[in-house]
Amino acid sequence: MGGDYTGVVTVGVGDSAKSLNLILDTGSSAMAVSDNKYSPALGNGTAATNLGQVESYGDGSSFAGAVLRDTVQIGGVTGTNVPVAVAYDATDSMFRGADGILGLAYQGLDDAFLLPGVTWPEKYSPSQIEQGKRTTVVPCLMQLANEGLLLEKMAFRTRRSFVKAGRHPGTDPLNEGTFILGGGEEATDLYTGTFQIAAVLADDWYSTNLVSVGIDHQQFPVSSRPQAGMPTNSIVDSGTNTLVLGPTIIKRILSALPTAQRELLQKSMGGEMIPNTDLDLSVWPTLSFTLQGISGGHDVTLQVPPENYWQLDAGEVGQAVAAISPAQADGGAILGLPLMNGYYTIFDGTAGLGVIKFATPK
């Protein structure tokens, strides 16, 4: 039922090269592939290192693996010496049906551990890896930029947060999207008008400051205080298929809804599927999220209409799910695909801490 957007990435060269379907995730930085899909022999452009990785994600999934230096091809761009983790110890939910994950955030999130010996084909346990000296590795996109192959930016046009069920979901245009690596503004066939530009305030996640939340014409401010371990109170994340919101925001949204709508949203957030026929999306409110703009610019208000925070035919024809998830604490909102689905979105790390640009899609 998940709606992760994936892209085809070729890893390795020659006989060992594999075309892999990787989750495109701006909320993490490691590039990792399952050893069930790619278990390379050394040589011919593939080199072992003394680095291992143990990565955990917000949904509870995790992996441990060896960091190799390998050849990576994405579209028409081929990079060498790109760090790739071969994940040999992963939770069942880690890759969610894909072959791996392509983290697109900053180097500060790409933790690794330096170990006394090479980590492939030998395999250190997760606990052994974590006894090594902590360091970071250069993420794939940054490595390709360092090699002068492209700019450190990417663009998305997404349409769904959960796969739309039907007779042929693989060919349904709502289940497809566009991913541009190394650019975005030049693709004028994908958007219209000018960009709204939100500031990125820390070089780890695409960290933003959520200023306020709106329910139709009601606006309420959001505290700028981040939760422990977060540099800001929110991030924009292509790898999360819901809006993950703290208890204060959830309470304000629920209190603004009529009783019948409130009960449906609570049921869905509690794990129940909702029949499509119970939802008249024409009477549900539009949500909006205002992010801090760049210096000298304006704050950015982004709308999430009900057809984006409710997903009809979500994994099963006739059944719907709310793409809103309650977080345990305030100060760590994750603005995932429901926000992005209404926009053509560019994540641009080429200057300073970076910016996120939003335009109206064609």
C-alpha positions as CSV (number, residue, x, y, z in Angstrom):
1,M,0.0,0.0,0.0
2,G,3.0,2.3,0.4
3,G,3.7,4.9,-2.1
4,D,7.4,5.3,-2.1
5,Y,8.7,6.9,-5.3
6,T,11.6,4.9,-6.7
7,G,14.2,5.4,-9.5
8,V,16.3,3.0,-11.5
9,V,20.0,3.2,-10.5
10,T,22.7,1.0,-12.1
11,V,25.4,-0.1,-9.6
12,G,28.7,-1.8,-10.6
13,V,30.3,-2.3,-14.0
14,G,30.6,-5.1,-16.4
15,D,29.2,-8.5,-15.6
16,S,28.4,-7.5,-12.0
17,A,26.4,-4.4,-12.9
18,K,22.8,-4.4,-11.6
19,S,19.9,-2.1,-12.4
20,L,18.2,-1.5,-9.1
21,N,15.0,0.2,-8.0
22,L,15.9,2.5,-5.1
23,I,13.6,4.6,-2.9
24,L,14.2,8.3,-3.5
25,D,14.5,9.8,0.0
26,T,15.4,13.4,0.8
27,G,15.0,12.5,4.5
28,S,18.2,10.4,4.7
29,S,21.6,10.4,3.1
30,A,22.9,6.8,2.8
31,M,22.8,4.9,-0.4
32,A,22.2,1.3,0.5
33,V,21.3,-1.8,-1.5
34,S,20.1,-5.1,-0.3
35,D,22.7,-7.9,-0.5
36,N,19.8,-10.1,-1.9
37,K,19.8,-7.8,-4.9
38,Y,23.5,-6.9,-5.2
39,S,26.4,-8.9,-3.8
40,P,29.4,-7.7,-5.7
41,A,32.8,-9.2,-6.3
42,L,35.7,-6.8,-5.7
43,G,37.7,-5.4,-8.6
44,N,36.7,-3.9,-11.9
45,G,35.7,-0.6,-10.3
46,T,34.4,-2.1,-7.0
47,A,36.6,-1.6,-4.0
48,A,36.2,-2.6,-0.3
49,T,36.7,0.0,2.5
50,N,37.1,-0.2,6.2
51,L,33.8,1.5,6.7
52,G,30.5,0.0,8.0
53,Q,27.1,1.6,8.4
54,V,24.3,1.1,10.9
55,E,21.3,3.3,10.0
56,S,17.9,3.6,11.6
57,Y,14.9,5.4,10.2
58,G,11.9,7.1,11.7
59,D,9.5,4.3,10.8
60,G,11.5,1.8,12.9
61,S,13.3,0.2,10.0
62,S,17.1,-0.2,10.0
63,F,20.0,-1.8,8.2
64,A,23.7,-2.7,8.8
65,G,26.1,-3.2,6.0
66,A,29.5,-2.6,4.4
67,V,30.5,0.6,2.6
68,L,32.1,-0.1,-0.8
69,R,33.3,2.3,-3.4
70,D,31.6,1.6,-6.7
71,T,30.5,2.8,-10.1
72,V,27.0,4.3,-10.1
73,Q,24.9,5.3,-13.1
74,I,21.8,7.4,-12.8
75,G,20.2,8.3,-16.1
76,G,23.0,9.5,-18.3
77,V,25.4,10.3,-15.4
78,T,28.1,7.8,-14.4
79,G,30.1,8.4,-11.2
80,T,33.0,6.4,-9.9
81,N,34.2,5.9,-6.4
82,V,30.7,6.5,-5.0
83,P,30.0,5.1,-1.5
84,V,27.4,2.3,-1.6
85,A,26.4,0.4,1.5
86,V,25.6,-3.3,0.8
87,A,23.0,-4.1,3.5
88,Y,23.3,-7.6,4.8
89,D,21.4,-7.1,8.0
90,A,18.1,-5.3,7.5
91,T,14.6,-5.2,9.0
92,D,11.8,-6.6,6.9
93,S,10.3,-3.1,6.4
94,M,13.6,-1.5,5.5
95,F,13.3,-1.3,1.7
96,R,9.5,-1.8,1.4
97,G,9.6,-3.8,-1.8
98,A,12.4,-1.8,-3.4
99,D,16.0,-3.0,-3.9
100,G,17.5,-0.3,-1.7
101,I,17.4,3.4,-0.9
102,L,19.0,6.5,-2.3
103,G,19.4,9.1,0.4
104,L,19.5,12.6,-1.0
105,A,20.0,14.7,2.1
106,Y,23.3,16.1,3.4
107,Q,26.5,14.5,4.6
108,G,25.8,15.1,8.3
109,L,23.3,12.3,8.2
110,D,25.5,9.8,6.4
111,D,27.1,8.3,9.5
112,A,29.7,5.5,9.2
113,F,32.2,3.7,11.4
114,L,35.8,3.1,10.7
115,L,36.8,-0.5,11.5
116,P,40.2,-2.2,11.8
117,G,39.7,-4.4,8.7
118,V,37.9,-4.3,5.4
119,T,34.1,-4.8,5.8
120,W,33.5,-6.7,2.6
121,P,33.2,-9.6,1.9
122,E,33.8,-10.1,5.6
123,K,30.7,-9.0,7.6
124,Y,30.8,-7.2,10.9
125,S,27.8,-7.5,13.1
126,P,25.8,-4.3,13.8
127,S,27.2,-4.1,17.3
128,Q,30.8,-4.6,16.0
129,I,30.3,-1.9,13.5
130,E,29.1,0.6,16.2
131,Q,32.3,0.0,18.1
132,G,34.3,1.6,15.3
133,K,35.3,5.3,15.1
134,R,32.4,7.4,14.0
135,T,32.8,9.4,10.8
136,T,30.7,10.3,7.8
137,V,30.8,9.4,4.1
138,V,30.0,11.6,1.1
139,P,26.5,10.9,-0.1
140,C,25.9,9.9,-3.7
141,L,24.6,13.2,-5.0
142,M,27.4,15.1,-3.3
143,Q,30.0,12.7,-4.8
144,L,28.6,13.1,-8.3
145,A,28.6,16.9,-7.8
146,N,32.2,16.7,-6.5
147,E,33.2,14.9,-9.7
148,G,31.8,17.8,-11.7
149,L,29.1,15.6,-13.2
150,L,26.0,17.6,-12.1
151,L,24.7,20.2,-9.7
152,E,23.7,19.3,-6.1
153,K,20.0,19.6,-6.6
154,M,17.0,17.5,-7.7
155,A,13.4,18.0,-8.6
156,F,10.2,15.9,-8.1
157,R,6.8,15.8,-9.6
158,T,4.7,13.4,-7.5
159,R,1.0,12.7,-7.5
160,R,0.2,10.1,-4.9
161,S,1.3,9.2,-1.3
162,F,-0.1,5.6,-1.5
163,V,-0.4,3.4,-4.6
164,K,-3.8,3.8,-6.3
165,A,-5.3,0.3,-6.5
166,G,-7.0,-0.8,-9.7
167,R,-6.8,-3.3,-12.5
168,H,-3.4,-2.0,-13.8
169,P,-1.8,0.0,-11.0
170,G,1.7,-0.2,-12.7
171,T,0.5,1.9,-15.6
172,D,-1.8,4.3,-13.8
173,P,-0.4,7.8,-14.4
174,L,-1.3,8.7,-10.8
175,N,1.2,6.1,-9.6
176,E,4.0,7.6,-11.7
177,G,6.2,10.7,-11.2
178,T,9.2,12.5,-12.5
179,F,12.6,12.8,-10.8
180,I,15.3,15.1,-12.2
181,L,18.8,14.7,-10.7
182,G,21.1,17.7,-11.0
183,G,18.5,20.3,-12.1
184,G,14.9,21.3,-12.2
185,E,14.3,24.9,-13.3
186,E,15.0,24.0,-16.9
187,A,12.0,21.6,-17.1
188,T,9.5,24.3,-17.9
189,D,7.1,21.7,-19.3
190,L,6.5,20.4,-15.8
191,Y,5.5,23.7,-14.0
192,T,4.1,27.1,-14.5
193,G,4.6,30.5,-12.8
194,T,7.3,31.4,-10.4
195,F,8.7,29.5,-7.5
196,Q,8.0,30.0,-3.8
197,I,11.3,29.5,-2.0
198,A,11.6,28.1,1.5
199,A,14.8,28.4,3.5
200,V,16.8,25.3,4.6
201,L,18.2,26.1,8.0
202,A,20.6,23.2,8.7
203,D,22.7,20.9,6.5
204,D,21.5,17.5,7.6
205,W,17.9,16.9,6.6
206,Y,16.2,19.5,4.4
207,S,15.4,21.2,7.7
208,T,12.8,24.0,7.6
209,N,11.0,26.2,10.1
210,L,7.2,25.6,10.2
211,V,5.7,29.0,11.0
212,S,2.0,28.2,11.1
213,V,-0.7,25.7,10.0
214,G,-4.0,26.5,8.5
215,I,-7.4,24.8,8.3
216,D,-9.3,26.5,5.5
217,H,-9.3,30.2,6.7
218,Q,-8.2,29.5,10.3
219,Q,-4.5,30.0,10.9
220,F,-2.6,29.1,14.1
221,P,1.1,29.7,14.9
222,V,3.5,26.8,15.5
223,S,6.3,27.0,18.1
224,S,9.7,27.2,16.4
225,R,11.2,25.0,19.2
226,P,12.5,21.7,17.8
227,Q,12.2,18.4,19.6
228,A,15.4,16.8,21.0
229,G,17.8,15.8,18.3
230,M,16.3,18.0,15.6
231,P,17.9,21.3,14.4
232,T,14.5,22.8,13.4
233,N,10.9,22.0,14.0
234,S,10.2,20.4,10.6
235,I,11.7,18.8,7.5
236,V,10.4,18.2,3.9
237,D,10.9,14.6,3.1
238,S,10.1,12.7,-0.2
239,G,10.6,9.4,1.6
240,T,7.6,9.8,4.0
241,N,4.2,9.2,2.5
242,T,2.3,11.0,5.2
243,L,2.2,14.3,7.1
244,V,3.8,13.4,10.5
245,L,2.5,16.0,12.9
246,G,2.9,16.6,16.6
247,P,0.0,16.3,19.1
248,T,-0.6,20.1,19.3
249,I,-1.1,20.4,15.5
250,I,-3.2,17.2,15.4
251,K,-5.4,18.5,18.2
252,R,-5.9,21.9,16.4
253,I,-6.8,20.1,13.2
254,L,-9.3,17.7,14.9
255,S,-10.9,20.5,16.9
256,A,-11.6,22.5,13.7
257,L,-13.4,19.6,12.1
258,P,-17.1,18.7,12.4
259,T,-17.8,15.7,14.5
260,A,-18.3,13.3,11.7
261,Q,-15.1,14.3,9.9
262,R,-13.2,14.2,13.2
263,E,-14.3,10.7,13.9
264,L,-13.3,9.5,10.4
265,L,-9.9,11.1,10.7
266,Q,-9.3,9.6,14.1
267,K,-10.3,6.1,12.9
268,S,-7.9,6.3,10.0
269,M,-5.0,7.6,12.1
270,G,-5.8,4.7,14.4
271,G,-5.1,2.2,11.6
272,E,-8.6,1.6,10.2
273,M,-9.3,1.7,6.5
274,I,-12.2,4.0,5.5
275,P,-14.6,3.2,2.7
276,N,-14.4,5.7,-0.1
277,T,-18.2,6.1,0.1
278,D,-17.8,7.6,3.6
279,L,-15.8,10.5,2.3
280,D,-17.2,13.5,0.5
281,L,-13.9,15.3,-0.1
282,S,-15.7,18.3,-1.5
283,V,-16.7,19.3,2.1
284,W,-13.4,18.6,3.8
285,P,-11.1,21.6,4.5
286,T,-7.8,22.4,2.8
287,L,-4.8,22.3,5.1
288,S,-1.9,24.8,4.7
289,F,1.6,24.9,6.0
290,T,3.6,28.1,6.1
291,L,7.4,27.7,6.0
292,Q,10.0,30.4,6.7
293,G,11.2,32.0,3.5
294,I,14.7,33.0,2.4
295,S,16.3,36.1,3.8
296,G,14.8,39.1,2.0
297,G,11.9,37.0,0.8
298,H,8.4,36.0,1.9
299,D,7.3,33.1,4.0
300,V,5.9,30.2,1.8
301,T,2.4,29.0,2.3
302,L,1.7,25.6,0.8
303,Q,-1.7,24.1,0.4
304,V,-2.7,20.4,0.9
305,P,-6.2,19.8,-0.4
306,P,-8.3,16.9,0.9
307,E,-7.6,14.7,-2.1
308,N,-3.9,14.8,-1.1
309,Y,-4.3,14.2,2.7
310,W,-6.9,11.6,2.0
311,Q,-5.9,8.8,-0.4
312,L,-8.8,7.0,-2.1
313,D,-8.3,3.4,-3.4
314,A,-5.2,3.2,-1.2
315,G,-3.9,-0.3,-1.8
316,E,-7.4,-1.7,-2.2
317,V,-10.2,-0.5,-4.5
318,G,-12.9,1.3,-2.5
319,Q,-10.8,1.8,0.6
320,A,-9.2,5.1,1.7
321,V,-6.5,6.1,4.2
322,A,-5.7,9.5,5.7
323,A,-2.1,10.5,4.9
324,I,-1.7,12.1,8.3
325,S,0.3,10.4,11.1
326,P,0.4,11.5,14.7
327,A,3.9,12.0,16.2
328,Q,4.6,11.5,19.9
329,A,6.1,14.9,20.4
330,D,5.8,18.4,19.0
331,G,8.7,20.1,17.2
332,G,9.5,17.4,14.6
333,A,6.9,17.7,11.8
334,I,7.7,15.6,8.7
335,L,6.1,17.2,5.6
336,G,6.1,14.3,3.2
337,L,4.4,13.4,-0.1
338,P,1.0,14.9,0.7
339,L,2.6,18.3,0.7
340,M,4.8,17.6,-2.3
341,N,2.0,16.1,-4.4
342,G,0.5,19.6,-5.0
343,Y,3.7,21.1,-6.3
344,Y,6.7,20.7,-8.6
345,T,9.4,20.7,-5.9
346,I,13.1,21.4,-6.2
347,F,15.6,20.6,-3.4
348,D,18.6,22.8,-4.1
349,G,21.8,22.4,-2.1
350,T,24.1,24.4,-4.4
351,A,24.3,27.6,-2.3
352,G,24.8,27.9,1.5
353,L,22.5,25.6,3.4
354,G,20.2,25.3,0.5
355,V,16.6,26.1,-0.4
356,I,13.4,24.2,-1.4
357,K,11.5,25.6,-4.3
358,F,7.8,25.0,-4.9
359,A,5.9,25.8,-8.2
360,T,2.5,25.0,-9.6
361,P,2.7,21.8,-11.7
362,K,1.3,21.6,-15.2
